[in-house]
Amino acid sequence: MPNSEELFHNEFSRNESVRAEELRADEPHADAPAPEVSPSRDVVLRDTELELKLLVDADRLATFGDAPIIAANARNKGTRKHLKAVYYDTPKRALRRNGLSFRVRQSGARFTQTVKAEFGNDPLRRGEWEASVPSAAPDVALALPFIPDQLRTDLERRPLEAVFTTDIHRHQRIVDLPSGTVEIAFDHGVLKSGDRSMPVSEIELELKSGNPSAIYELALRLTEHGPIKPSIHSKAARGFDLAADTPPAARRPRKLRLDPSASLDEAFAAILRACLHHLLQSLPAAEDGRDPEGIHQLRVALRRLRSALDLMRSVVSLSKLDTLRSEAKWLAQSLSAAREWDVFQRETLRIVAEGCPSIPGFDALEGVSEKRRTASYDAVRLAMADRRASCFMFGLGGWIETRGWRSDVAPEHLAQLAEPAMNFARRILSAQHAKVLKRGRRFKSLGVEELHRLRLSVKRLRYVADFLLPLYGQRKSARRFSNRLADLQHELGIYNDMATTAALLADIGTESSGTSTAAAAIAGWQAHAMVGAEPRLRKAWSDFVKAKVPWSIEAET
């Protein structure tokens, strides 16, 4: 009779052996009635978990158990476990594509099946549902009640396959803080998929009771003990990236959803939480560096955060806002060079080199730009590993969860936080829209500097609109206005890209004389392209000016 460990490894091996056959089976299996889920099977509805990971160097992980904040507040020495798990999905990764993970974990002789789901724009929160199962083999029937309707057919018709395994040694303790109780887990081990593997060295902080700010408070105190970096990149996400041999995904921010009846205080909390979620979500891809979208999305996240903080200026005291905004600006500045070299090397240089194959110097230009790009990514990683960056993000998270801006509000503005956010939105959107129209007066005669200032105003309006237009629901005018605003920002950005390219070419010219001909070709190419871009820019401006603003009384509902 095989023991539980043999069952675990046999199940993974069985799934690996049939993977190729399942991938060829494109035709759906015959329909069968879904089996009923029996309450006696020990299904645990945890609904949500609030969790943050802290990435730690493997040789430093064990020392964090002696950190003063833990030594002073942990209930006891904790428990130690050896956890093994198999993560499953359909051959076409339907669960993964829909923000779900499905695993069976072994701890001793016990097997627990878990379904987890992403949870909107909250950086800490995930849906989680558990059930006891007899072995590492998945029991799809137990999972179906927690799977969206549109995915159940896939699970019923196509057998799940094992995608990767985890083998983790965990030291788990309970820490009691004034703001809440946090379960802290020190995890080290490995993720495996086929011949590929990835080490795991992290601290998991999970809220058991109290305010979510307790997680950020504990994380902030742990920065005093040694280098740590925040992460919401789950083991499941890393395992799927490992299996597919792809870099971490760089995602755009999710569309914000605000109830039209929300108070201004509730709107501020939702907007800031979404900004922090996008920021934390962008960190893995930015540090990895293989996908240039990672750096781009991290810069966007920081710009959105700064815009959100600016949005609060008319209500909240400037002291804390300015501190957070300053830290966001510092981190964003460390990313600028990497983004500029990404765009130059992977877009501008490639396009012009392919269009001018007879012109010499592009290979030399490529070599120099790659050196600059590599150096700029090294600078990014240094900044992200800096304690200052971690403290900024943990401090921001705690401020959001405690709604710290309330303590910075002047007494005469406290009542404004309780008022409908719609009133605030109408006033702010109108004011920012008026600034853009003023910047764009006599549009056809605007020079390069004036277009640059207009672009900055348009960008500010774009972020304010992203934050506040959700209050207006599904109005057609809101969608139309957003689309025309985005088109205008894109066309204005082309002019900015040309100025950036000129600065990079001047920088390269100081290092390599063999690149001058290719550099001149790029400058000429862009100058010619600008002539063709002008009609599109004028049309984008005209369409924007004519767009009905959705916050007007006349706008359709």
Secondary structure, 3 states (H helix, E strand, C coil): CCCHHHHHHHHHHHHHHHHHHHHHCCCCCCCCCCCCCCHHHCEEEEEEEEEEEEECCCCCHHHHHHCHHHHHHECCCCEEEEEEEEEEECCCCHHHHCCEEEEEEEECCEEEEEEEEECCCCCCEEEEEEEEECCCCCCHHHHHHHCCHHHHHHHHHCCCEEEEEEEEEEEEEEEEECCEEEEEEEEEEEEEECCEEEEEEEEEEEEEEECCHHHHHHHHHHCCCCCCEEECCCHHHHHHHHHHCCCCCCCCCCCCCCCCCCEHHHHHHHHHHHHHHHHHHHHHHHHHCCCCHHHHHHHHHHHHHHHHHHHCCCCECHHHHHHHHHHHHHHHHHHHHHHHHHHHHHHHHHHHHHHCCCCCCHHHHHHHHHHHHHHHHHHHHHHHHCHHHHHHHHHHHHHHHCCHHHHHECHHHHHHHHCEHHHHHHHHHHHHHHHHHHHCCCHHHCCHHHHHHHHHHHHHHHHHHHHHHHHHCCCHHHHHHHHHHHHHHHHHHHHHHHHHHHHHHHHHHCCCHHHHHHHHHHHHHHHHHHHHHHHHHHHHHHHHHHCCCCCCCCCCC
